[in-house]
Amino acid sequence: MIEEINSSKVEPPNYLDREDKLKWLMSTYGNDVIRVAYTYLKQRQLAEDVAQDVFIKCYEKMDDFRNESSYKTWILKITVNKCKDVLKSWAFKNLLFTDYFGNKQEDRTIESKLLKKEESQLISQQVMELPLKLREVIILFYYQEFSIEEISVLLKVNSNTIKTRLHRGRLKLKQSFEGE
């Protein structure tokens, strides 16, 4: 039991049926799917739509899952592919987006929480302004805590390319913060 908790590979219990397994996957990885989709699409509603499509696809293909990777890697791979499909679609290319960083949370009265939120939003905004190829590796590495090798498999890109993109992304972020 302790080994399962400490493992970075979180898996659903074997006794769950398909529907319960899907519910488990949605509760465990739903926010991650939305975050990754948002980093690609930059619109919350569209990210939520993609998340729905991802979990429908998971339900349809659940019996085909071969345990060659973790469920998280599998689900995020589906998410990345769905996002790329959306980005290539005619509808996406011809829509005017007005929703950019729709984080509207309640006002906080404690100064430290307010400052932390402001700093977090600034960092998020700077990350979202990176080109897609740099943004996706920064998000997967720092926010989703994937290793370079896992990102390489997920994006089907050489690990040295991932390292280069991480380096370039960090440099661009550093330059943007020094310019602030």
Secondary structure, DSSP 8 states (H G I E B T S, - for coil): -HHHHH-S-----TT--HHHHHHHHHHHHHHHHHHHHHHHH--HHHHHHHHHHHHHHHHHHGGG--SSS-HHHHHHHHHHHHHHHHHHSHHHHT-----S---------SHHHHHHHHHHHHHHHHHHTS-HHHHHHHIIIIIS---HHHHHHHHT--HHHHHHHHHHHHHHHHHHHHH-
